[in-house]
Amino acid sequence: MSVDRMSVSGPQSSAGILGISANTNLGGWKFNPKGVVIFAAAFIIIVKIIDVAINMKLF
């Protein structure tokens, strides 16, 4: 679904990628490309932490 959000909000302006475009902000945080990138990065970090915690418990 993140690919669809990027394709919808992408053509508005190149500044929308940086999250400084007013048009991007009007769509809400769900359609903010910067928010999607931050959420994806946070999700990966959380998964890594859980993975390390599981490995520590197994060994």
C-alpha atoms as a printed R data frame, in Angstrom:
   type eleno elety resid chain resno      x       y      z
1  ATOM     1    CA   MET     A     1  0.000   0.000  0.000
2  ATOM     2    CA   SER     A     2  2.944   2.330  0.585
3  ATOM     3    CA   VAL     A     3  3.737   2.119 -3.138
4  ATOM     4    CA   ASP     A     4  0.264   3.417 -3.983
5  ATOM     5    CA   ARG     A     5  0.639   6.273 -1.507
6  ATOM     6    CA   MET     A     6  3.946   7.282 -3.060
7  ATOM     7    CA   SER     A     7  2.531   7.234 -6.589
8  ATOM     8    CA   VAL     A     8 -0.475   9.340 -5.546
9  ATOM     9    CA   SER     A     9  1.404  12.001 -3.568
10 ATOM    10    CA   GLY     A    10  4.609  11.910 -5.640
11 ATOM    11    CA   PRO     A    11  3.501  13.869 -8.741
12 ATOM    12    CA   GLN     A    12  2.233  16.818 -6.649
13 ATOM    13    CA   SER     A    13  5.714  18.287 -6.190
14 ATOM    14    CA   SER     A    14  9.304  17.213 -5.636
15 ATOM    15    CA   ALA     A    15  9.229  18.990 -2.254
16 ATOM    16    CA   GLY     A    16  6.566  16.542 -1.077
17 ATOM    17    CA   ILE     A    17  9.248  13.872 -0.766
18 ATOM    18    CA   LEU     A    18 10.889  15.917  1.990
19 ATOM    19    CA   GLY     A    19  7.556  16.367  3.744
20 ATOM    20    CA   ILE     A    20  7.670  20.187  3.437
21 ATOM    21    CA   SER     A    21  4.930  20.478  0.813
22 ATOM    22    CA   ALA     A    22  1.576  21.886  1.964
23 ATOM    23    CA   ASN     A    23 -0.206  19.624 -0.522
24 ATOM    24    CA   THR     A    24  1.286  16.547  1.124
25 ATOM    25    CA   ASN     A    25  0.335  17.689  4.629
26 ATOM    26    CA   LEU     A    26 -3.291  18.290  3.589
27 ATOM    27    CA   GLY     A    27 -3.604  14.579  2.816
28 ATOM    28    CA   GLY     A    28 -2.856  13.651  6.416
29 ATOM    29    CA   TRP     A    29  0.148  11.909  7.945
30 ATOM    30    CA   LYS     A    30 -0.750   8.611  6.236
31 ATOM    31    CA   PHE     A    31  0.038  10.136  2.835
32 ATOM    32    CA   ASN     A    32  3.194  11.945  3.950
33 ATOM    33    CA   PRO     A    33  6.159  10.212  2.216
34 ATOM    34    CA   LYS     A    34  8.477  11.324  5.024
35 ATOM    35    CA   GLY     A    35  6.138   9.718  7.571
36 ATOM    36    CA   VAL     A    36  6.060   6.500  5.562
37 ATOM    37    CA   VAL     A    37  9.873   6.386  5.500
38 ATOM    38    CA   ILE     A    38 10.127   7.059  9.243
39 ATOM    39    CA   PHE     A    39  7.495   4.408  9.993
40 ATOM    40    CA   ALA     A    40  9.296   1.852  7.810
41 ATOM    41    CA   ALA     A    41 12.639   2.598  9.500
42 ATOM    42    CA   ALA     A    42 11.090   2.352 12.976
43 ATOM    43    CA   PHE     A    43  9.366  -0.912 12.032
44 ATOM    44    CA   ILE     A    44 12.658  -2.439 10.847
45 ATOM    45    CA   ILE     A    45 14.437  -1.365 14.047
46 ATOM    46    CA   ILE     A    46 11.676  -2.858 16.227
47 ATOM    47    CA   VAL     A    47 11.829  -6.143 14.312
48 ATOM    48    CA   LYS     A    48 15.621  -6.247 14.755
49 ATOM    49    CA   ILE     A    49 15.299  -5.665 18.513
50 ATOM    50    CA   ILE     A    50 12.685  -8.422 18.836
51 ATOM    51    CA   ASP     A    51 14.862 -10.761 16.768
52 ATOM    52    CA   VAL     A    52 17.885 -10.142 19.009
53 ATOM    53    CA   ALA     A    53 15.761 -10.626 22.146
54 ATOM    54    CA   ILE     A    54 14.447 -13.970 20.858
55 ATOM    55    CA   ASN     A    55 17.954 -15.145 19.968
56 ATOM    56    CA   MET     A    56 19.233 -14.229 23.436
57 ATOM    57    CA   LYS     A    57 16.434 -16.246 25.066
58 ATOM    58    CA   LEU     A    58 17.059 -19.298 22.867
59 ATOM    59    CA   PHE     A    59 20.778 -19.371 23.623
